[in-house]
Amino acid sequence: MTITKRVTFIAKEGCEEKMKELLTAMVEPSKKEPGIIFYDIFQCKENKRKFYAVESWADEKALDGHKATEHYAVYKSSFEPYCEDKYTEELDILG
């Protein structure tokens, strides 16, 4: 079953560029992973501190594989000092 998620990140004041750099670094390697359907990062026009990671995976196995990659480990160990808030919404959409 396809898994689609939107992860929202709110960068700390003054950390917008670093947050953008960290999140953008995930795009290309993630798009090369088995089971990827869609992966991209978006920054809000009205609130430059708000970012969305929108990702869609073929199944749970593909998502678990993503979480086991080196680029995911780098992101997980790096984003917190620059992030004020983070929340995930699983999207119920047809894919």
N, C-alpha and C positions, 0 to 999 in steps of 0.2 A: 504494500500500500504506500502510495506517495506521501511524503512528509514535507509540509511547507511551513516555514516559520518566519516570523518577523521579530528580530531582536532590536530593541530600542536602546540606544546609549545616549546618555546626557553627559557631555564632557564638562569637567570643572572649568570655571571661569579662567580664560587664558590658555587652556589646554586643547583648544579646538584643532589646531594644526597637528599636534602630536597624536590626538585621537584619530584624526583623518588618516594620518600616515600609517598607524598601526592597523586600522581596519582595512584600508586599501591594500596593504601588503598581503592580506588574506585572499584577495579576489583571484588572481591568476593561478596560484597553486591549487586553490579549491576547485576551479573550473576544470582542472586536469584530473581530478579524482574519479575513480569508478563510481557510477551511480548518481553523479551530479546531473541535475536537470537545469537548475538556475542558481546563480550566486552573484549578488552585487551589493554595493554599498551606496547609500543615498544620504545626502546632507540636506536638511530643511533650509529653505530660503528664508523663512521668517525667523527662525531660531538657529543660528549657525552652530550652537552647542549640541543640537539634536541630530543624531545619525540613526539610520535604519540599515540593518543587514537583513536582506531578504534572501532566503535560501530554500531550495526545493531539492529533495533527495528521492531516489527511486524507492527506498525502503529503509527500515531501521538498521540493517546491516551496513548500508552505504553511509548513513549518518554516524554510526559507531566507528566506521573506518576513518571518517573525517576527524573525529575527536581523538584518534590515535596518531595523527600526523605530527610531524615536527613543527610545521607552521602553526598548527593549532596550539601546541604546547608553548610556543613563543608568545603568541597572542595572550593565552591564559595567564602567563607569568608576567605580562607587561602592562596590561590595560588598566588595572585597578588604580594606580596612582593618578591617572588622568581622567578617571570616570567618577562622576558624582552619583549616577544612578544607572541601572541596567535592568531591563525586564523583557521577558520573552512571551510571545503570543503564538500559539500554534494555529495556523489558518486552516479552516475547513473549506477547501476549495477543490473543484474538480480540476484534474491536471491531465 
